[in-house]
Amino acid sequence: MLVCHCNLITEREIEDTIIQLLDQDPWNLIVPAKVYHTLQKRGRCCGCFPNVVETIIRVTENYHSRSEVNGVDIVSHLDRVRGLRGQFGSKGHEGRKADHRAA
């Protein structure tokens, strides 16, 4: 599925990049800008960033559930990330309508 129309980035490319970053450091804080930098791209309209954040959370959660890390640590970390997302962003989606998201 195409996530970023401006840069023609697929969901699979984003997932592979996230896994590559997690392989380097499993507790790395991954944000859309880091993913795009690794792909040697840059956000243009940034309308895809909410979907990229959701993909980052999903892939990170799956990555850590397959690892040998204590499940309590994973859940508490991801809950904090979700709380920050609700506090600092992803509410207005830059003035776009609610139905613009692909996911």
Gaussian input, Z-matrix of N, CA and C with variables (Angstrom, degrees):
# hf/3-21g

backbone

0 1
 N
 C     1     B1
 C     2     B2     1     A1
 N     3     B3     2     A2     1     D1
 C     4     B4     3     A3     2     D2
 C     5     B5     4     A4     3     D3
 N     6     B6     5     A5     4     D4
 C     7     B7     6     A6     5     D5
 C     8     B8     7     A7     6     D6
 N     9     B9     8     A8     7     D7
 C    10    B10     9     A9     8     D8
 C    11    B11    10    A10     9     D9
 N    12    B12    11    A11    10    D10
 C    13    B13    12    A12    11    D11
 C    14    B14    13    A13    12    D12
 N    15    B15    14    A14    13    D13
 C    16    B16    15    A15    14    D14
 C    17    B17    16    A16    15    D15
 N    18    B18    17    A17    16    D16
 C    19    B19    18    A18    17    D17
 C    20    B20    19    A19    18    D18
 N    21    B21    20    A20    19    D19
 C    22    B22    21    A21    20    D20
 C    23    B23    22    A22    21    D21
 N    24    B24    23    A23    22    D22
 C    25    B25    24    A24    23    D23
 C    26    B26    25    A25    24    D24
 N    27    B27    26    A26    25    D25
 C    28    B28    27    A27    26    D26
 C    29    B29    28    A28    27    D27
 N    30    B30    29    A29    28    D28
 C    31    B31    30    A30    29    D29
 C    32    B32    31    A31    30    D30
 N    33    B33    32    A32    31    D31
 C    34    B34    33    A33    32    D32
 C    35    B35    34    A34    33    D33
 N    36    B36    35    A35    34    D34
 C    37    B37    36    A36    35    D35
 C    38    B38    37    A37    36    D36
 N    39    B39    38    A38    37    D37
 C    40    B40    39    A39    38    D38
 C    41    B41    40    A40    39    D39
 N    42    B42    41    A41    40    D40
 C    43    B43    42    A42    41    D41
 C    44    B44    43    A43    42    D42
 N    45    B45    44    A44    43    D43
 C    46    B46    45    A45    44    D44
 C    47    B47    46    A46    45    D45
 N    48    B48    47    A47    46    D46
 C    49    B49    48    A48    47    D47
 C    50    B50    49    A49    48    D48
 N    51    B51    50    A50    49    D49
 C    52    B52    51    A51    50    D50
 C    53    B53    52    A52    51    D51
 N    54    B54    53    A53    52    D52
 C    55    B55    54    A54    53    D53
 C    56    B56    55    A55    54    D54
 N    57    B57    56    A56    55    D55
 C    58    B58    57    A57    56    D56
 C    59    B59    58    A58    57    D57
 N    60    B60    59    A59    58    D58
 C    61    B61    60    A60    59    D59
 C    62    B62    61    A61    60    D60
 N    63    B63    62    A62    61    D61
 C    64    B64    63    A63    62    D62
 C    65    B65    64    A64    63    D63
 N    66    B66    65    A65    64    D64
 C    67    B67    66    A66    65    D65
 C    68    B68    67    A67    66    D66
 N    69    B69    68    A68    67    D67
 C    70    B70    69    A69    68    D68
 C    71    B71    70    A70    69    D69
 N    72    B72    71    A71    70    D70
 C    73    B73    72    A72    71    D71
 C    74    B74    73    A73    72    D72
 N    75    B75    74    A74    73    D73
 C    76    B76    75    A75    74    D74
 C    77    B77    76    A76    75    D75
 N    78    B78    77    A77    76    D76
 C    79    B79    78    A78    77    D77
 C    80    B80    79    A79    78    D78
 N    81    B81    80    A80    79    D79
 C    82    B82    81    A81    80    D80
 C    83    B83    82    A82    81    D81
 N    84    B84    83    A83    82    D82
 C    85    B85    84    A84    83    D83
 C    86    B86    85    A85    84    D84
 N    87    B87    86    A86    85    D85
 C    88    B88    87    A87    86    D86
 C    89    B89    88    A88    87    D87
 N    90    B90    89    A89    88    D88
 C    91    B91    90    A90    89    D89
 C    92    B92    91    A91    90    D90
 N    93    B93    92    A92    91    D91
 C    94    B94    93    A93    92    D92
 C    95    B95    94    A94    93    D93
 N    96    B96    95    A95    94    D94
 C    97    B97    96    A96    95    D95
 C    98    B98    97    A97    96    D96
 N    99    B99    98    A98    97    D97
 C   100   B100    99    A99    98    D98
 C   101   B101   100   A100    99    D99
 N   102   B102   101   A101   100   D100
 C   103   B103   102   A102   101   D101
 C   104   B104   103   A103   102   D102
 N   105   B105   104   A104   103   D103
 C   106   B106   105   A105   104   D104
 C   107   B107   106   A106   105   D105
 N   108   B108   107   A107   106   D106
 C   109   B109   108   A108   107   D107
 C   110   B110   109   A109   108   D108
 N   111   B111   110   A110   109   D109
 C   112   B112   111   A111   110   D110
 C   113   B113   112   A112   111   D111
 N   114   B114   113   A113   112   D112
 C   115   B115   114   A114   113   D113
 C   116   B116   115   A115   114   D114
 N   117   B117   116   A116   115   D115
 C   118   B118   117   A117   116   D116
 C   119   B119   118   A118   117   D117
 N   120   B120   119   A119   118   D118
 C   121   B121   120   A120   119   D119
 C   122   B122   121   A121   120   D120
 N   123   B123   122   A122   121   D121
 C   124   B124   123   A123   122   D122
 C   125   B125   124   A124   123   D123
 N   126   B126   125   A125   124   D124
 C   127   B127   126   A126   125   D125
 C   128   B128   127   A127   126   D126
 N   129   B129   128   A128   127   D127
 C   130   B130   129   A129   128   D128
 C   131   B131   130   A130   129   D129
 N   132   B132   131   A131   130   D130
 C   133   B133   132   A132   131   D131
 C   134   B134   133   A133   132   D132
 N   135   B135   134   A134   133   D133
 C   136   B136   135   A135   134   D134
 C   137   B137   136   A136   135   D135
 N   138   B138   137   A137   136   D136
 C   139   B139   138   A138   137   D137
 C   140   B140   139   A139   138   D138
 N   141   B141   140   A140   139   D139
 C   142   B142   141   A141   140   D140
 C   143   B143   142   A142   141   D141
 N   144   B144   143   A143   142   D142
 C   145   B145   144   A144   143   D143
 C   146   B146   145   A145   144   D144
 N   147   B147   146   A146   145   D145
 C   148   B148   147   A147   146   D146
 C   149   B149   148   A148   147   D147
 N   150   B150   149   A149   148   D148
 C   151   B151   150   A150   149   D149
 C   152   B152   151   A151   150   D150
 N   153   B153   152   A152   151   D151
 C   154   B154   153   A153   152   D152
 C   155   B155   154   A154   153   D153
 N   156   B156   155   A155   154   D154
 C   157   B157   156   A156   155   D155
 C   158   B158   157   A157   156   D156
 N   159   B159   158   A158   157   D157
 C   160   B160   159   A159   158   D158
 C   161   B161   160   A160   159   D159
 N   162   B162   161   A161   160   D160
 C   163   B163   162   A162   161   D161
 C   164   B164   163   A163   162   D162
 N   165   B165   164   A164   163   D163
 C   166   B166   165   A165   164   D164
 C   167   B167   166   A166   165   D165
 N   168   B168   167   A167   166   D166
 C   169   B169   168   A168   167   D167
 C   170   B170   169   A169   168   D168
 N   171   B171   170   A170   169   D169
 C   172   B172   171   A171   170   D170
 C   173   B173   172   A172   171   D171
 N   174   B174   173   A173   172   D172
 C   175   B175   174   A174   173   D173
 C   176   B176   175   A175   174   D174
 N   177   B177   176   A176   175   D175
 C   178   B178   177   A177   176   D176
 C   179   B179   178   A178   177   D177
 N   180   B180   179   A179   178   D178
 C   181   B181   180   A180   179   D179
 C   182   B182   181   A181   180   D180
 N   183   B183   182   A182   181   D181
 C   184   B184   183   A183   182   D182
 C   185   B185   184   A184   183   D183
 N   186   B186   185   A185   184   D184
 C   187   B187   186   A186   185   D185
 C   188   B188   187   A187   186   D186
 N   189   B189   188   A188   187   D187
 C   190   B190   189   A189   188   D188
 C   191   B191   190   A190   189   D189
 N   192   B192   191   A191   190   D190
 C   193   B193   192   A192   191   D191
 C   194   B194   193   A193   192   D192
 N   195   B195   194   A194   193   D193
 C   196   B196   195   A195   194   D194
 C   197   B197   196   A196   195   D195
 N   198   B198   197   A197   196   D196
 C   199   B199   198   A198   197   D197
 C   200   B200   199   A199   198   D198
 N   201   B201   200   A200   199   D199
 C   202   B202   201   A201   200   D200
 C   203   B203   202   A202   201   D201
 N   204   B204   203   A203   202   D202
 C   205   B205   204   A204   203   D203
 C   206   B206   205   A205   204   D204
 N   207   B207   206   A206   205   D205
 C   208   B208   207   A207   206   D206
 C   209   B209   208   A208   207   D207
 N   210   B210   209   A209   208   D208
 C   211   B211   210   A210   209   D209
 C   212   B212   211   A211   210   D210
 N   213   B213   212   A212   211   D211
 C   214   B214   213   A213   212   D212
 C   215   B215   214   A214   213   D213
 N   216   B216   215   A215   214   D214
 C   217   B217   216   A216   215   D215
 C   218   B218   217   A217   216   D216
 N   219   B219   218   A218   217   D217
 C   220   B220   219   A219   218   D218
 C   221   B221   220   A220   219   D219
 N   222   B222   221   A221   220   D220
 C   223   B223   222   A222   221   D221
 C   224   B224   223   A223   222   D222
 N   225   B225   224   A224   223   D223
 C   226   B226   225   A225   224   D224
 C   227   B227   226   A226   225   D225
 N   228   B228   227   A227   226   D226
 C   229   B229   228   A228   227   D227
 C   230   B230   229   A229   228   D228
 N   231   B231   230   A230   229   D229
 C   232   B232   231   A231   230   D230
 C   233   B233   232   A232   231   D231
 N   234   B234   233   A233   232   D232
 C   235   B235   234   A234   233   D233
 C   236   B236   235   A235   234   D234
 N   237   B237   236   A236   235   D235
 C   238   B238   237   A237   236   D236
 C   239   B239   238   A238   237   D237
 N   240   B240   239   A239   238   D238
 C   241   B241   240   A240   239   D239
 C   242   B242   241   A241   240   D240
 N   243   B243   242   A242   241   D241
 C   244   B244   243   A243   242   D242
 C   245   B245   244   A244   243   D243
 N   246   B246   245   A245   244   D244
 C   247   B247   246   A246   245   D245
 C   248   B248   247   A247   246   D246
 N   249   B249   248   A248   247   D247
 C   250   B250   249   A249   248   D248
 C   251   B251   250   A250   249   D249
 N   252   B252   251   A251   250   D250
 C   253   B253   252   A252   251   D251
 C   254   B254   253   A253   252   D252
 N   255   B255   254   A254   253   D253
 C   256   B256   255   A255   254   D254
 C   257   B257   256   A256   255   D255
 N   258   B258   257   A257   256   D256
 C   259   B259   258   A258   257   D257
 C   260   B260   259   A259   258   D258
 N   261   B261   260   A260   259   D259
 C   262   B262   261   A261   260   D260
 C   263   B263   262   A262   261   D261
 N   264   B264   263   A263   262   D262
 C   265   B265   264   A264   263   D263
 C   266   B266   265   A265   264   D264
 N   267   B267   266   A266   265   D265
 C   268   B268   267   A267   266   D266
 C   269   B269   268   A268   267   D267
 N   270   B270   269   A269   268   D268
 C   271   B271   270   A270   269   D269
 C   272   B272   271   A271   270   D270
 N   273   B273   272   A272   271   D271
 C   274   B274   273   A273   272   D272
 C   275   B275   274   A274   273   D273
 N   276   B276   275   A275   274   D274
 C   277   B277   276   A276   275   D275
 C   278   B278   277   A277   276   D276
 N   279   B279   278   A278   277   D277
 C   280   B280   279   A279   278   D278
 C   281   B281   280   A280   279   D279
 N   282   B282   281   A281   280   D280
 C   283   B283   282   A282   281   D281
 C   284   B284   283   A283   282   D282
 N   285   B285   284   A284   283   D283
 C   286   B286   285   A285   284   D284
 C   287   B287   286   A286   285   D285
 N   288   B288   287   A287   286   D286
 C   289   B289   288   A288   287   D287
 C   290   B290   289   A289   288   D288
 N   291   B291   290   A290   289   D289
 C   292   B292   291   A291   290   D290
 C   293   B293   292   A292   291   D291
 N   294   B294   293   A293   292   D292
 C   295   B295   294   A294   293   D293
 C   296   B296   295   A295   294   D294
 N   297   B297   296   A296   295   D295
 C   298   B298   297   A297   296   D296
 C   299   B299   298   A298   297   D297
 N   300   B300   299   A299   298   D298
 C   301   B301   300   A300   299   D299
 C   302   B302   301   A301   300   D300
 N   303   B303   302   A302   301   D301
 C   304   B304   303   A303   302   D302
 C   305   B305   304   A304   303   D303
 N   306   B306   305   A305   304   D304
 C   307   B307   306   A306   305   D305
 C   308   B308   307   A307   306   D306

   B1=1.4423
   B2=1.5283
   B3=1.2937
   B4=1.4539
   B5=1.5257
   B6=1.3306
   B7=1.4609
   B8=1.5172
   B9=1.3205
   B10=1.4626
   B11=1.5264
   B12=1.3240
   B13=1.4579
   B14=1.5279
   B15=1.3218
   B16=1.4695
   B17=1.5270
   B18=1.3356
   B19=1.4586
   B20=1.5206
   B21=1.3147
   B22=1.4674
   B23=1.5276
   B24=1.3352
   B25=1.4572
   B26=1.5203
   B27=1.3348
   B28=1.4605
   B29=1.5286
   B30=1.3097
   B31=1.4574
   B32=1.5240
   B33=1.3048
   B34=1.4714
   B35=1.5321
   B36=1.3332
   B37=1.4659
   B38=1.5307
   B39=1.3129
   B40=1.4678
   B41=1.5209
   B42=1.3314
   B43=1.4664
   B44=1.5277
   B45=1.3255
   B46=1.4704
   B47=1.5268
   B48=1.3168
   B49=1.4651
   B50=1.5169
   B51=1.3251
   B52=1.4700
   B53=1.5242
   B54=1.3197
   B55=1.4662
   B56=1.5247
   B57=1.3230
   B58=1.4691
   B59=1.5310
   B60=1.3299
   B61=1.4661
   B62=1.5317
   B63=1.3330
   B64=1.4644
   B65=1.5265
   B66=1.3288
   B67=1.4614
   B68=1.5298
   B69=1.3181
   B70=1.4694
   B71=1.5244
   B72=1.3393
   B73=1.4609
   B74=1.5244
   B75=1.3422
   B76=1.4650
   B77=1.5324
   B78=1.3210
   B79=1.4666
   B80=1.5199
   B81=1.3040
   B82=1.4520
   B83=1.5291
   B84=1.3192
   B85=1.4549
   B86=1.5190
   B87=1.3052
   B88=1.4597
   B89=1.5228
   B90=1.3089
   B91=1.4641
   B92=1.5276
   B93=1.3412
   B94=1.4680
   B95=1.5306
   B96=1.3233
   B97=1.4672
   B98=1.5286
   B99=1.3339
   B100=1.4686
   B101=1.5285
   B102=1.3207
   B103=1.4639
   B104=1.5245
   B105=1.3314
   B106=1.4569
   B107=1.5296
   B108=1.3208
   B109=1.4581
   B110=1.5346
   B111=1.3358
   B112=1.4645
   B113=1.5275
   B114=1.3279
   B115=1.4673
   B116=1.5313
   B117=1.3214
   B118=1.4610
   B119=1.5229
   B120=1.3163
   B121=1.4670
   B122=1.5141
   B123=1.3081
   B124=1.4581
   B125=1.5166
   B126=1.3328
   B127=1.4533
   B128=1.5177
   B129=1.2987
   B130=1.4637
   B131=1.5187
   B132=1.3096
   B133=1.4676
   B134=1.5268
   B135=1.3332
   B136=1.4707
   B137=1.5300
   B138=1.2962
   B139=1.4580
   B140=1.5208
   B141=1.3181
   B142=1.4627
   B143=1.5214
   B144=1.3292
   B145=1.4580
   B146=1.5286
   B147=1.3368
   B148=1.4771
   B149=1.5252
   B150=1.3280
   B151=1.4694
   B152=1.5213
   B153=1.3211
   B154=1.4609
   B155=1.5235
   B156=1.3249
   B157=1.4714
   B158=1.5224
   B159=1.3203
   B160=1.4663
   B161=1.5322
   B162=1.3222
   B163=1.4616
   B164=1.5218
   B165=1.3306
   B166=1.4668
   B167=1.5250
   B168=1.3218
   B169=1.4688
   B170=1.5278
   B171=1.3271
   B172=1.4668
   B173=1.5252
   B174=1.3273
   B175=1.4689
   B176=1.5295
   B177=1.3364
   B178=1.4597
   B179=1.5190
   B180=1.3267
   B181=1.4598
   B182=1.5310
   B183=1.3281
   B184=1.4667
   B185=1.5212
   B186=1.3140
   B187=1.4593
   B188=1.5237
   B189=1.3270
   B190=1.4581
   B191=1.5277
   B192=1.3188
   B193=1.4632
   B194=1.5321
   B195=1.3324
   B196=1.4668
   B197=1.5252
   B198=1.3184
   B199=1.4633
   B200=1.5250
   B201=1.3089
   B202=1.4623
   B203=1.5255
   B204=1.3279
   B205=1.4608
   B206=1.5254
   B207=1.3181
   B208=1.4618
   B209=1.5313
   B210=1.3164
   B211=1.4547
   B212=1.5127
   B213=1.3161
   B214=1.4661
   B215=1.5229
   B216=1.3218
   B217=1.4592
   B218=1.5202
   B219=1.3159
   B220=1.4630
   B221=1.5147
   B222=1.3179
   B223=1.4650
   B224=1.5155
   B225=1.3347
   B226=1.4553
   B227=1.5238
   B228=1.3276
   B229=1.4612
   B230=1.5315
   B231=1.3255
   B232=1.4519
   B233=1.5243
   B234=1.3171
   B235=1.4635
   B236=1.5203
   B237=1.3325
   B238=1.4647
   B239=1.5238
   B240=1.3306
   B241=1.4648
   B242=1.5255
   B243=1.3195
   B244=1.4694
   B245=1.5256
   B246=1.3224
   B247=1.4572
   B248=1.5198
   B249=1.3228
   B250=1.4678
   B251=1.5184
   B252=1.3244
   B253=1.4566
   B254=1.5256
   B255=1.3298
   B256=1.4646
   B257=1.5142
   B258=1.3212
   B259=1.4591
   B260=1.5240
   B261=1.3240
   B262=1.4618
   B263=1.5191
   B264=1.2944
   B265=1.4619
   B266=1.4966
   B267=1.2937
   B268=1.4622
   B269=1.5163
   B270=1.3364
   B271=1.4623
   B272=1.5263
   B273=1.3084
   B274=1.4579
   B275=1.5082
   B276=1.3227
   B277=1.4631
   B278=1.5215
   B279=1.3234
   B280=1.4519
   B281=1.5198
   B282=1.3181
   B283=1.4568
   B284=1.5144
   B285=1.3141
   B286=1.4598
   B287=1.5272
   B288=1.3161
   B289=1.4575
   B290=1.5219
   B291=1.3061
   B292=1.4681
   B293=1.5221
   B294=1.3129
   B295=1.4686
   B296=1.5316
   B297=1.3309
   B298=1.4695
   B299=1.5133
   B300=1.3338
   B301=1.4691
   B302=1.5109
   B303=1.3054
   B304=1.4628
   B305=1.5214
   B306=1.3193
   B307=1.4646
   B308=1.5056
   A1=108.40
   A2=116.52
   A3=122.78
   A4=108.95
   A5=116.48
   A6=121.43
   A7=110.53
   A8=116.89
   A9=121.88
   A10=108.79
   A11=115.94
   A12=120.38
   A13=111.66
   A14=117.17
   A15=120.71
   A16=111.78
   A17=116.92
   A18=122.13
   A19=113.96
   A20=116.90
   A21=122.73
   A22=111.56
   A23=115.22
   A24=122.20
   A25=108.22
   A26=115.87
   A27=120.41
   A28=110.18
   A29=114.63
   A30=120.80
   A31=110.94
   A32=116.80
   A33=121.14
   A34=111.61
   A35=116.76
   A36=120.15
   A37=110.93
   A38=116.36
   A39=120.77
   A40=109.94
   A41=117.13
   A42=120.90
   A43=111.13
   A44=117.34
   A45=120.95
   A46=111.49
   A47=116.68
   A48=120.99
   A49=110.97
   A50=117.27
   A51=121.38
   A52=109.92
   A53=117.46
   A54=121.28
   A55=110.57
   A56=117.15
   A57=120.98
   A58=110.35
   A59=117.58
   A60=121.34
   A61=110.98
   A62=117.22
   A63=120.46
   A64=111.59
   A65=117.62
   A66=120.37
   A67=110.70
   A68=116.93
   A69=121.32
   A70=111.25
   A71=116.73
   A72=122.56
   A73=107.87
   A74=118.56
   A75=121.19
   A76=114.71
   A77=118.67
   A78=120.70
   A79=111.68
   A80=115.82
   A81=122.81
   A82=109.52
   A83=117.94
   A84=121.58
   A85=107.61
   A86=116.00
   A87=121.30
   A88=108.39
   A89=115.17
   A90=122.74
   A91=107.70
   A92=118.03
   A93=119.29
   A94=114.17
   A95=117.62
   A96=119.63
   A97=111.56
   A98=117.28
   A99=120.72
   A100=110.46
   A101=116.81
   A102=120.91
   A103=109.90
   A104=116.49
   A105=120.48
   A106=111.24
   A107=117.52
   A108=120.71
   A109=110.64
   A110=116.65
   A111=120.91
   A112=110.75
   A113=116.24
   A114=120.81
   A115=112.28
   A116=116.54
   A117=123.55
   A118=111.47
   A119=115.05
   A120=123.47
   A121=107.42
   A122=116.64
   A123=120.20
   A124=108.93
   A125=115.00
   A126=119.62
   A127=110.06
   A128=116.98
   A129=120.30
   A130=109.05
   A131=118.19
   A132=119.22
   A133=110.38
   A134=117.60
   A135=126.02
   A136=113.12
   A137=117.78
   A138=121.06
   A139=112.67
   A140=117.11
   A141=121.60
   A142=112.28
   A143=118.64
   A144=121.28
   A145=113.56
   A146=121.06
   A147=118.52
   A148=112.73
   A149=117.27
   A150=120.14
   A151=111.28
   A152=117.02
   A153=120.74
   A154=109.91
   A155=117.43
   A156=121.22
   A157=110.20
   A158=117.15
   A159=121.09
   A160=110.49
   A161=117.34
   A162=121.23
   A163=110.81
   A164=116.80
   A165=120.96
   A166=110.10
   A167=117.09
   A168=120.85
   A169=110.50
   A170=116.81
   A171=120.88
   A172=111.34
   A173=117.33
   A174=121.18
   A175=110.24
   A176=117.60
   A177=120.80
   A178=110.93
   A179=116.28
   A180=120.94
   A181=110.16
   A182=117.07
   A183=121.16
   A184=111.50
   A185=117.05
   A186=122.11
   A187=110.63
   A188=116.57
   A189=120.08
   A190=112.58
   A191=117.83
   A192=118.93
   A193=110.81
   A194=117.06
   A195=120.84
   A196=112.35
   A197=117.15
   A198=120.09
   A199=110.11
   A200=115.91
   A201=121.37
   A202=112.23
   A203=117.33
   A204=121.66
   A205=109.11
   A206=116.12
   A207=122.28
   A208=109.80
   A209=117.85
   A210=122.86
   A211=114.50
   A212=117.99
   A213=121.40
   A214=110.16
   A215=117.94
   A216=121.78
   A217=111.41
   A218=116.86
   A219=121.25
   A220=109.99
   A221=117.05
   A222=121.38
   A223=110.97
   A224=117.78
   A225=119.25
   A226=110.89
   A227=118.09
   A228=121.68
   A229=110.58
   A230=117.52
   A231=120.86
   A232=111.85
   A233=118.11
   A234=120.15
   A235=111.01
   A236=116.52
   A237=119.51
   A238=110.90
   A239=117.58
   A240=120.91
   A241=110.06
   A242=117.02
   A243=120.16
   A244=111.13
   A245=117.16
   A246=120.90
   A247=112.07
   A248=116.62
   A249=120.42
   A250=110.81
   A251=117.15
   A252=120.26
   A253=110.27
   A254=116.76
   A255=120.08
   A256=112.61
   A257=116.22
   A258=120.74
   A259=111.99
   A260=117.78
   A261=120.75
   A262=115.40
   A263=119.00
   A264=117.02
   A265=113.32
   A266=114.52
   A267=126.79
   A268=113.36
   A269=117.31
   A270=119.34
   A271=110.40
   A272=116.50
   A273=120.36
   A274=114.23
   A275=117.84
   A276=122.53
   A277=111.15
   A278=115.49
   A279=122.65
   A280=112.32
   A281=117.42
   A282=121.07
   A283=115.03
   A284=117.44
   A285=119.56
   A286=109.66
   A287=114.99
   A288=119.96
   A289=109.57
   A290=116.80
   A291=121.70
   A292=111.98
   A293=118.01
   A294=119.85
   A295=113.40
   A296=118.07
   A297=119.35
   A298=113.71
   A299=117.32
   A300=120.69
   A301=110.92
   A302=114.52
   A303=120.49
   A304=111.50
   A305=116.35
   A306=119.95
   A307=111.78
   D1=137.78
   D2=179.03
   D3=-80.63
   D4=120.95
   D5=-178.65
   D6=-96.12
   D7=-45.84
   D8=-177.57
   D9=-112.35
   D10=110.93
   D11=-179.37
   D12=-76.56
   D13=-29.05
   D14=-179.20
   D15=-67.18
   D16=-39.71
   D17=-177.14
   D18=-107.74
   D19=-0.69
   D20=-177.53
   D21=54.37
   D22=57.30
   D23=179.09
   D24=-108.50
   D25=129.73
   D26=-179.86
   D27=-90.90
   D28=163.38
   D29=177.50
   D30=-62.04
   D31=-37.10
   D32=179.69
   D33=-63.52
   D34=-40.32
   D35=177.59
   D36=-63.45
   D37=-40.28
   D38=178.91
   D39=-66.16
   D40=-45.10
   D41=179.16
   D42=-60.69
   D43=-44.40
   D44=179.40
   D45=-63.06
   D46=-38.88
   D47=178.82
   D48=-66.23
   D49=-41.55
   D50=178.62
   D51=-62.25
   D52=-45.04
   D53=178.94
   D54=-63.21
   D55=-39.87
   D56=176.91
   D57=-60.81
   D58=-43.92
   D59=179.21
   D60=-66.64
   D61=-38.21
   D62=178.71
   D63=-70.18
   D64=-32.25
   D65=176.47
   D66=-64.76
   D67=-34.79
   D68=177.50
   D69=-68.99
   D70=-43.89
   D71=179.82
   D72=-151.49
   D73=106.14
   D74=-175.36
   D75=-61.29
   D76=-23.58
   D77=-179.58
   D78=-107.67
   D79=22.93
   D80=176.86
   D81=-65.83
   D82=136.68
   D83=175.10
   D84=-82.74
   D85=110.42
   D86=-175.68
   D87=-101.78
   D88=127.23
   D89=178.56
   D90=-125.75
   D91=161.95
   D92=-179.00
   D93=-54.34
   D94=-38.57
   D95=-179.49
   D96=-62.16
   D97=-36.89
   D98=178.95
   D99=-68.56
   D100=-39.00
   D101=177.94
   D102=-63.64
   D103=-47.21
   D104=-179.21
   D105=-65.61
   D106=-37.97
   D107=178.29
   D108=-63.59
   D109=-41.31
   D110=178.26
   D111=-63.94
   D112=-35.68
   D113=177.80
   D114=-80.14
   D115=-0.61
   D116=-177.00
   D117=59.03
   D118=42.11
   D119=176.31
   D120=-126.20
   D121=175.63
   D122=173.40
   D123=-142.31
   D124=150.86
   D125=179.13
   D126=-68.21
   D127=132.03
   D128=179.30
   D129=-103.23
   D130=-73.43
   D131=178.58
   D132=-87.47
   D133=-19.99
   D134=178.37
   D135=63.17
   D136=16.07
   D137=176.56
   D138=-69.37
   D139=-19.29
   D140=-179.87
   D141=-85.88
   D142=-11.46
   D143=-174.50
   D144=-58.13
   D145=-39.91
   D146=176.07
   D147=-59.66
   D148=-38.79
   D149=177.08
   D150=-69.11
   D151=-35.52
   D152=178.17
   D153=-66.69
   D154=-39.54
   D155=177.60
   D156=-61.63
   D157=-44.83
   D158=177.98
   D159=-61.36
   D160=-40.12
   D161=178.16
   D162=-65.97
   D163=-41.24
   D164=178.09
   D165=-59.61
   D166=-46.24
   D167=-179.27
   D168=-63.11
   D169=-46.26
   D170=-178.10
   D171=-63.00
   D172=-47.94
   D173=-177.20
   D174=-67.78
   D175=-40.56
   D176=178.81
   D177=-63.68
   D178=-42.36
   D179=178.78
   D180=-61.10
   D181=-46.24
   D182=179.52
   D183=-65.63
   D184=-40.19
   D185=179.61
   D186=-59.80
   D187=-47.74
   D188=-177.65
   D189=-74.87
   D190=-27.09
   D191=177.44
   D192=-69.95
   D193=-27.35
   D194=176.79
   D195=-82.41
   D196=-16.48
   D197=-178.71
   D198=-84.22
   D199=179.33
   D200=-177.27
   D201=-97.34
   D202=24.94
   D203=-177.97
   D204=-84.53
   D205=150.86
   D206=177.93
   D207=-59.73
   D208=128.34
   D209=-178.11
   D210=-60.95
   D211=-29.72
   D212=179.95
   D213=-65.25
   D214=-40.60
   D215=178.53
   D216=-62.52
   D217=-40.61
   D218=-178.81
   D219=-64.74
   D220=-49.60
   D221=-176.35
   D222=-62.99
   D223=-44.01
   D224=-178.28
   D225=-65.83
   D226=-37.94
   D227=179.11
   D228=-65.36
   D229=-47.39
   D230=-178.53
   D231=-68.79
   D232=-33.22
   D233=175.79
   D234=-64.57
   D235=-38.34
   D236=176.92
   D237=-65.53
   D238=-39.84
   D239=178.27
   D240=-64.15
   D241=-43.81
   D242=178.74
   D243=-63.29
   D244=-38.88
   D245=178.13
   D246=-63.47
   D247=-41.53
   D248=177.73
   D249=-66.57
   D250=-38.24
   D251=178.62
   D252=-61.53
   D253=-42.74
   D254=178.04
   D255=-68.06
   D256=-32.77
   D257=-178.35
   D258=-76.77
   D259=-42.17
   D260=-171.44
   D261=-105.57
   D262=-11.30
   D263=-176.38
   D264=-170.57
   D265=-172.85
   D266=178.97
   D267=62.47
   D268=18.33
   D269=175.01
   D270=-93.90
   D271=-51.95
   D272=-176.49
   D273=-89.45
   D274=-19.02
   D275=-178.12
   D276=49.11
   D277=45.16
   D278=174.91
   D279=57.27
   D280=35.67
   D281=176.39
   D282=78.74
   D283=7.14
   D284=179.31
   D285=-81.09
   D286=160.15
   D287=176.62
   D288=-68.19
   D289=156.79
   D290=-177.36
   D291=-65.78
   D292=-24.88
   D293=-175.61
   D294=-90.40
   D295=12.19
   D296=-178.51
   D297=-79.37
   D298=-18.07
   D299=-174.36
   D300=-76.92
   D301=142.00
   D302=179.34
   D303=-80.16
   D304=-28.65
   D305=-176.33
   D306=-94.81

